[in-house]
Amino acid sequence: MTRILVFSLLMLAAALLGACGVDGEPERPERPEPGITVSGRVAVGVVRIQ
């Protein structure tokens, strides 16, 4: 019984890994332009606890 369970889990893992890239060939991500980019939000303050 244990061998059947291990075999089934291995086949399930192989099927899941085999499905990677099923939608086509992998595409290279777009390269950002060289330089420094800073974005976001900054807040500075004092909290007064009474």
Gaussian input, Z-matrix of N, CA and C with variables (Angstrom, degrees):
# hf/3-21g

backbone

0 1
 N
 C     1     B1
 C     2     B2     1     A1
 N     3     B3     2     A2     1     D1
 C     4     B4     3     A3     2     D2
 C     5     B5     4     A4     3     D3
 N     6     B6     5     A5     4     D4
 C     7     B7     6     A6     5     D5
 C     8     B8     7     A7     6     D6
 N     9     B9     8     A8     7     D7
 C    10    B10     9     A9     8     D8
 C    11    B11    10    A10     9     D9
 N    12    B12    11    A11    10    D10
 C    13    B13    12    A12    11    D11
 C    14    B14    13    A13    12    D12
 N    15    B15    14    A14    13    D13
 C    16    B16    15    A15    14    D14
 C    17    B17    16    A16    15    D15
 N    18    B18    17    A17    16    D16
 C    19    B19    18    A18    17    D17
 C    20    B20    19    A19    18    D18
 N    21    B21    20    A20    19    D19
 C    22    B22    21    A21    20    D20
 C    23    B23    22    A22    21    D21
 N    24    B24    23    A23    22    D22
 C    25    B25    24    A24    23    D23
 C    26    B26    25    A25    24    D24
 N    27    B27    26    A26    25    D25
 C    28    B28    27    A27    26    D26
 C    29    B29    28    A28    27    D27
 N    30    B30    29    A29    28    D28
 C    31    B31    30    A30    29    D29
 C    32    B32    31    A31    30    D30
 N    33    B33    32    A32    31    D31
 C    34    B34    33    A33    32    D32
 C    35    B35    34    A34    33    D33
 N    36    B36    35    A35    34    D34
 C    37    B37    36    A36    35    D35
 C    38    B38    37    A37    36    D36
 N    39    B39    38    A38    37    D37
 C    40    B40    39    A39    38    D38
 C    41    B41    40    A40    39    D39
 N    42    B42    41    A41    40    D40
 C    43    B43    42    A42    41    D41
 C    44    B44    43    A43    42    D42
 N    45    B45    44    A44    43    D43
 C    46    B46    45    A45    44    D44
 C    47    B47    46    A46    45    D45
 N    48    B48    47    A47    46    D46
 C    49    B49    48    A48    47    D47
 C    50    B50    49    A49    48    D48
 N    51    B51    50    A50    49    D49
 C    52    B52    51    A51    50    D50
 C    53    B53    52    A52    51    D51
 N    54    B54    53    A53    52    D52
 C    55    B55    54    A54    53    D53
 C    56    B56    55    A55    54    D54
 N    57    B57    56    A56    55    D55
 C    58    B58    57    A57    56    D56
 C    59    B59    58    A58    57    D57
 N    60    B60    59    A59    58    D58
 C    61    B61    60    A60    59    D59
 C    62    B62    61    A61    60    D60
 N    63    B63    62    A62    61    D61
 C    64    B64    63    A63    62    D62
 C    65    B65    64    A64    63    D63
 N    66    B66    65    A65    64    D64
 C    67    B67    66    A66    65    D65
 C    68    B68    67    A67    66    D66
 N    69    B69    68    A68    67    D67
 C    70    B70    69    A69    68    D68
 C    71    B71    70    A70    69    D69
 N    72    B72    71    A71    70    D70
 C    73    B73    72    A72    71    D71
 C    74    B74    73    A73    72    D72
 N    75    B75    74    A74    73    D73
 C    76    B76    75    A75    74    D74
 C    77    B77    76    A76    75    D75
 N    78    B78    77    A77    76    D76
 C    79    B79    78    A78    77    D77
 C    80    B80    79    A79    78    D78
 N    81    B81    80    A80    79    D79
 C    82    B82    81    A81    80    D80
 C    83    B83    82    A82    81    D81
 N    84    B84    83    A83    82    D82
 C    85    B85    84    A84    83    D83
 C    86    B86    85    A85    84    D84
 N    87    B87    86    A86    85    D85
 C    88    B88    87    A87    86    D86
 C    89    B89    88    A88    87    D87
 N    90    B90    89    A89    88    D88
 C    91    B91    90    A90    89    D89
 C    92    B92    91    A91    90    D90
 N    93    B93    92    A92    91    D91
 C    94    B94    93    A93    92    D92
 C    95    B95    94    A94    93    D93
 N    96    B96    95    A95    94    D94
 C    97    B97    96    A96    95    D95
 C    98    B98    97    A97    96    D96
 N    99    B99    98    A98    97    D97
 C   100   B100    99    A99    98    D98
 C   101   B101   100   A100    99    D99
 N   102   B102   101   A101   100   D100
 C   103   B103   102   A102   101   D101
 C   104   B104   103   A103   102   D102
 N   105   B105   104   A104   103   D103
 C   106   B106   105   A105   104   D104
 C   107   B107   106   A106   105   D105
 N   108   B108   107   A107   106   D106
 C   109   B109   108   A108   107   D107
 C   110   B110   109   A109   108   D108
 N   111   B111   110   A110   109   D109
 C   112   B112   111   A111   110   D110
 C   113   B113   112   A112   111   D111
 N   114   B114   113   A113   112   D112
 C   115   B115   114   A114   113   D113
 C   116   B116   115   A115   114   D114
 N   117   B117   116   A116   115   D115
 C   118   B118   117   A117   116   D116
 C   119   B119   118   A118   117   D117
 N   120   B120   119   A119   118   D118
 C   121   B121   120   A120   119   D119
 C   122   B122   121   A121   120   D120
 N   123   B123   122   A122   121   D121
 C   124   B124   123   A123   122   D122
 C   125   B125   124   A124   123   D123
 N   126   B126   125   A125   124   D124
 C   127   B127   126   A126   125   D125
 C   128   B128   127   A127   126   D126
 N   129   B129   128   A128   127   D127
 C   130   B130   129   A129   128   D128
 C   131   B131   130   A130   129   D129
 N   132   B132   131   A131   130   D130
 C   133   B133   132   A132   131   D131
 C   134   B134   133   A133   132   D132
 N   135   B135   134   A134   133   D133
 C   136   B136   135   A135   134   D134
 C   137   B137   136   A136   135   D135
 N   138   B138   137   A137   136   D136
 C   139   B139   138   A138   137   D137
 C   140   B140   139   A139   138   D138
 N   141   B141   140   A140   139   D139
 C   142   B142   141   A141   140   D140
 C   143   B143   142   A142   141   D141
 N   144   B144   143   A143   142   D142
 C   145   B145   144   A144   143   D143
 C   146   B146   145   A145   144   D144
 N   147   B147   146   A146   145   D145
 C   148   B148   147   A147   146   D146
 C   149   B149   148   A148   147   D147

   B1=1.4549
   B2=1.5303
   B3=1.3109
   B4=1.4572
   B5=1.5309
   B6=1.3133
   B7=1.4654
   B8=1.5268
   B9=1.3142
   B10=1.4658
   B11=1.5273
   B12=1.3234
   B13=1.4575
   B14=1.5279
   B15=1.3217
   B16=1.4612
   B17=1.5246
   B18=1.3182
   B19=1.4610
   B20=1.5288
   B21=1.3154
   B22=1.4645
   B23=1.5165
   B24=1.3230
   B25=1.4635
   B26=1.5317
   B27=1.3149
   B28=1.4575
   B29=1.5271
   B30=1.3123
   B31=1.4683
   B32=1.5290
   B33=1.3263
   B34=1.4641
   B35=1.5212
   B36=1.3262
   B37=1.4664
   B38=1.5213
   B39=1.3172
   B40=1.4634
   B41=1.5231
   B42=1.3177
   B43=1.4638
   B44=1.5268
   B45=1.3225
   B46=1.4644
   B47=1.5225
   B48=1.3273
   B49=1.4587
   B50=1.5234
   B51=1.2960
   B52=1.4546
   B53=1.5203
   B54=1.3282
   B55=1.4624
   B56=1.5227
   B57=1.3143
   B58=1.4637
   B59=1.5169
   B60=1.3158
   B61=1.4460
   B62=1.5146
   B63=1.3152
   B64=1.4542
   B65=1.5288
   B66=1.3295
   B67=1.4566
   B68=1.5191
   B69=1.3009
   B70=1.4552
   B71=1.5172
   B72=1.3157
   B73=1.4551
   B74=1.5241
   B75=1.3153
   B76=1.4661
   B77=1.5224
   B78=1.3160
   B79=1.4602
   B80=1.5147
   B81=1.3194
   B82=1.4506
   B83=1.5289
   B84=1.3336
   B85=1.4687
   B86=1.5254
   B87=1.3270
   B88=1.4620
   B89=1.5185
   B90=1.3174
   B91=1.4597
   B92=1.5222
   B93=1.3216
   B94=1.4611
   B95=1.5259
   B96=1.3170
   B97=1.4550
   B98=1.5200
   B99=1.3341
   B100=1.4593
   B101=1.5341
   B102=1.2944
   B103=1.4576
   B104=1.5120
   B105=1.2936
   B106=1.4612
   B107=1.5136
   B108=1.3071
   B109=1.4545
   B110=1.5235
   B111=1.3189
   B112=1.4574
   B113=1.5142
   B114=1.3017
   B115=1.4569
   B116=1.5178
   B117=1.2949
   B118=1.4521
   B119=1.5132
   B120=1.3200
   B121=1.4573
   B122=1.5230
   B123=1.3234
   B124=1.4671
   B125=1.5211
   B126=1.3174
   B127=1.4554
   B128=1.5185
   B129=1.3296
   B130=1.4615
   B131=1.5166
   B132=1.3046
   B133=1.4681
   B134=1.4887
   B135=1.3042
   B136=1.4662
   B137=1.5113
   B138=1.2993
   B139=1.4566
   B140=1.5192
   B141=1.3247
   B142=1.4638
   B143=1.5093
   B144=1.3267
   B145=1.4631
   B146=1.5166
   B147=1.3232
   B148=1.4805
   B149=1.4892
   A1=110.57
   A2=117.54
   A3=121.33
   A4=110.73
   A5=117.41
   A6=120.67
   A7=111.06
   A8=116.75
   A9=120.26
   A10=109.65
   A11=117.74
   A12=122.18
   A13=110.69
   A14=117.51
   A15=121.30
   A16=110.04
   A17=117.01
   A18=120.86
   A19=110.66
   A20=117.10
   A21=121.01
   A22=111.06
   A23=118.02
   A24=121.25
   A25=111.15
   A26=117.00
   A27=120.14
   A28=111.50
   A29=117.43
   A30=120.74
   A31=110.59
   A32=117.53
   A33=121.35
   A34=110.48
   A35=117.20
   A36=120.96
   A37=110.75
   A38=117.90
   A39=121.01
   A40=110.58
   A41=117.53
   A42=120.55
   A43=110.63
   A44=117.30
   A45=120.40
   A46=111.19
   A47=117.07
   A48=119.90
   A49=111.19
   A50=117.35
   A51=121.19
   A52=112.48
   A53=117.07
   A54=120.93
   A55=111.91
   A56=118.50
   A57=120.86
   A58=109.72
   A59=117.36
   A60=121.84
   A61=113.20
   A62=117.30
   A63=120.54
   A64=111.84
   A65=118.55
   A66=121.07
   A67=112.95
   A68=119.26
   A69=121.39
   A70=111.36
   A71=114.01
   A72=119.87
   A73=110.21
   A74=117.40
   A75=119.57
   A76=110.47
   A77=116.07
   A78=121.73
   A79=109.45
   A80=115.00
   A81=120.75
   A82=109.24
   A83=118.72
   A84=120.37
   A85=110.99
   A86=115.40
   A87=120.23
   A88=109.59
   A89=115.75
   A90=120.29
   A91=108.90
   A92=116.95
   A93=118.65
   A94=110.38
   A95=115.44
   A96=119.57
   A97=109.16
   A98=116.85
   A99=118.96
   A100=110.79
   A101=115.24
   A102=120.93
   A103=110.04
   A104=115.76
   A105=121.91
   A106=108.65
   A107=115.82
   A108=121.49
   A109=108.33
   A110=115.66
   A111=120.70
   A112=107.28
   A113=116.18
   A114=119.94
   A115=108.54
   A116=115.52
   A117=119.42
   A118=111.02
   A119=115.22
   A120=121.81
   A121=108.34
   A122=115.08
   A123=120.38
   A124=108.03
   A125=115.79
   A126=120.80
   A127=108.67
   A128=115.57
   A129=121.01
   A130=106.63
   A131=116.01
   A132=119.38
   A133=111.67
   A134=114.55
   A135=122.21
   A136=107.86
   A137=115.85
   A138=120.92
   A139=107.62
   A140=115.76
   A141=120.60
   A142=108.00
   A143=115.58
   A144=121.33
   A145=108.65
   A146=116.02
   A147=119.76
   A148=110.89
   D1=-40.18
   D2=-178.09
   D3=-66.00
   D4=-39.26
   D5=179.54
   D6=-64.03
   D7=-37.99
   D8=179.30
   D9=-65.79
   D10=-40.73
   D11=179.83
   D12=-65.37
   D13=-44.82
   D14=179.02
   D15=-64.16
   D16=-43.25
   D17=178.78
   D18=-62.16
   D19=-42.57
   D20=179.68
   D21=-64.03
   D22=-41.43
   D23=179.07
   D24=-66.41
   D25=-38.92
   D26=177.22
   D27=-65.42
   D28=-40.19
   D29=178.41
   D30=-67.23
   D31=-37.63
   D32=176.88
   D33=-64.43
   D34=-43.95
   D35=178.05
   D36=-63.35
   D37=-40.49
   D38=179.31
   D39=-65.21
   D40=-38.66
   D41=179.41
   D42=-67.33
   D43=-40.86
   D44=179.73
   D45=-66.91
   D46=-41.63
   D47=178.81
   D48=-70.15
   D49=-31.86
   D50=178.25
   D51=-69.41
   D52=-21.69
   D53=-179.87
   D54=-79.92
   D55=-9.78
   D56=178.83
   D57=-64.42
   D58=131.72
   D59=179.17
   D60=76.01
   D61=20.79
   D62=-176.34
   D63=-70.69
   D64=-18.08
   D65=-177.30
   D66=-85.33
   D67=2.73
   D68=177.36
   D69=137.35
   D70=-173.56
   D71=179.95
   D72=-66.96
   D73=146.92
   D74=177.36
   D75=-65.43
   D76=144.57
   D77=179.28
   D78=-112.09
   D79=141.07
   D80=178.50
   D81=-73.83
   D82=132.85
   D83=179.73
   D84=-67.70
   D85=154.47
   D86=178.55
   D87=-66.36
   D88=139.31
   D89=179.37
   D90=-88.99
   D91=130.94
   D92=176.88
   D93=-70.96
   D94=155.10
   D95=177.79
   D96=-66.27
   D97=144.40
   D98=-179.41
   D99=-64.39
   D100=147.75
   D101=179.41
   D102=133.20
   D103=-176.58
   D104=-179.20
   D105=-106.78
   D106=130.50
   D107=177.40
   D108=-123.02
   D109=128.06
   D110=178.52
   D111=-123.47
   D112=129.70
   D113=176.73
   D114=-144.45
   D115=156.57
   D116=178.65
   D117=138.84
   D118=-162.94
   D119=-177.07
   D120=-140.68
   D121=138.43
   D122=179.86
   D123=-128.05
   D124=138.46
   D125=176.31
   D126=-134.78
   D127=137.34
   D128=179.69
   D129=-129.41
   D130=137.39
   D131=179.87
   D132=-169.75
   D133=179.27
   D134=179.50
   D135=-120.53
   D136=134.15
   D137=177.63
   D138=-102.75
   D139=127.98
   D140=179.17
   D141=-107.14
   D142=121.06
   D143=-179.77
   D144=-104.02
   D145=126.30
   D146=-179.67
   D147=-103.28

